[in-house]
Amino acid sequence: MATVTQVSKAATCPNYVNGQWVESRSGRTLERRNPANRDDLLGPAPLSSREEIREAVEAARRAFPAWRDTPAPVRGKQLLRAAQIMAEEKDELARLLTREEGKTVGESLGEILRTINILEYTAGEARRLTGETLPSELPKNFAYTIRQPLGVVGLITPWNFPIAVPVWKIAPALVCGNTVVWKPSELTPFTSRYVVDILARAGLPAGVLNMVNGAGEEAGDELVEHPAVRALSFTGSCEVGSLIYAKAARQMKKVQCEMGGKNPVVVLEDADLELAATSTVMGAFGSTGQRCTATSRIIVTEAIADKFVQMLLERTRQLKVGNGAEPGTQVGPSVDEAQFNKVQEYLEIGKREGKLLCGGERLRGGAYDKGYFTAPTLFDHVRPDARIAQEEIFGPVLSVIRVKDFDEAVRVASNIRYGLAASIFSTDANRIFQFTDRVECGIVHINSPTVGGEAHVPFGGTKASGLGERETGSTAIDFYTELKIVYVDYTGRKRETNIY
Ligand code: NAD
């Protein structure tokens, strides 16, 4: 059985370059503490220099030819081994994720199980890197397509799913024959270190996967600007995504950006209100609202609004907030002080823009004073154009928007810059499918929360929520490969007619 290596237990957070764990030479670090208990220090993580990113890109560039020529099914087997190691060590990894990011242990395990599915699914895709065979208009001619890797790809990831999001980029990138330089979030360096440790122990050759910790503006920017990086896959805020998209465009790099959301749930008169209320509270407050697909707007028709809001209120008040490592906790802390302060600012804005029904403040006393805890908050009578209804808060805050009918609900759901996920609760099949057609977003859930996704199903948003091919599933392979078209003529003669 594989065992956790020394590096995953060490107090420092080295970079991983050319198959070696190397301490950063920058001399600058960022301290990472448990967001549920600031007394609990995980340790310092390096803010690496541009030079250290350049070294990692060079290692990836050198490793590329041999990795490209390794048969795809052999590349896939390394992911299967990583899935096995992750499954064996899931409890240890879950405890670390909870300690560093704050989500509950149950949520951490959920993220890890999804990651194992991604590794297994993508390993299988290695045997399906198929092209097409196409007939020709000419006799004894045909055409076919093959998929080829891009080269060195740069991956830049956020803190809120620090295992699943990086792996849903790393796994397809590697299986397709690319080599990788990954710049994880500054807020989750220890979890990232563990992920790389697992992949390294699975037997990846030196230089195929490299990880460099550092600040977005420095290490991240160097990865974006480096001319040897042929493609960039970014997940994070819309603000950073648009910056990266513009910079990468100047060098004609292939880009994929998955960004924020402000995801609505529409509840109609004919809905199962018990189901809608329970699902909405889970989608809004699970992971402390720190999911790109978290529910943050409830759009409910007037006829049932009073009754439904009361049901939401009862469920929200019952939520147990605390340290995610403790059994029974349903809502953990914000990830750090900056995110916590942002939530507190929106609570004040919300008090001016809507009617506060519960929460609306930080939690104080006892263990709460050591962490970044906010009471789950519900605002009612929020206008569709209010800031708390338009801007991503990324915390345990839910706004109720009342509308007159179905048509207004669809308009309000789409009238926003974001377009990631949306849900509808109804028993009317016609209106469900009309909503599915008309709502502007990448993922629709019917009678289920806005959150969640499966390893083999494409994932991503529209408008300011997503650019480029969808991640996970078959579309991930589209992003990490170029299609080459081959025309074959086996007549052995000079062509008499041309093809147009
Ligand atoms: P962020 O945009 O602040 O940071 C994301 C990553 O970008 C980090 O690694 C950061 O260091 C890096 N970065 C920052 N500035 C950079 C720059 N100038 N150049 C290059 N890299 C730079 O986002 P975050 O706070 O880490 O994550 C939360 C956001 O991520 C939310 O908006 C959330 O909705 C979004 N998210 C989206 C998805 C999705 O699939 N759509 C999934 C998870 C999170």
Boltz pocket constraint, residues with backbone or C-beta under 6 A from the ligand:
constraints:
  - pocket:
      binder: B
      contacts: [[A, 156], [A, 157], [A, 158], [A, 159], [A, 160], [A, 161], [A, 165], [A, 183], [A, 184], [A, 185], [A, 186], [A, 214], [A, 215], [A, 216], [A, 217], [A, 219], [A, 220], [A, 221], [A, 224], [A, 235], [A, 236], [A, 237], [A, 238], [A, 240], [A, 241], [A, 243], [A, 244], [A, 258], [A, 259], [A, 260], [A, 261], [A, 291], [A, 292], [A, 293], [A, 392], [A, 394], [A, 420], [A, 460], [A, 461], [A, 465]]
      max_distance: 6.0
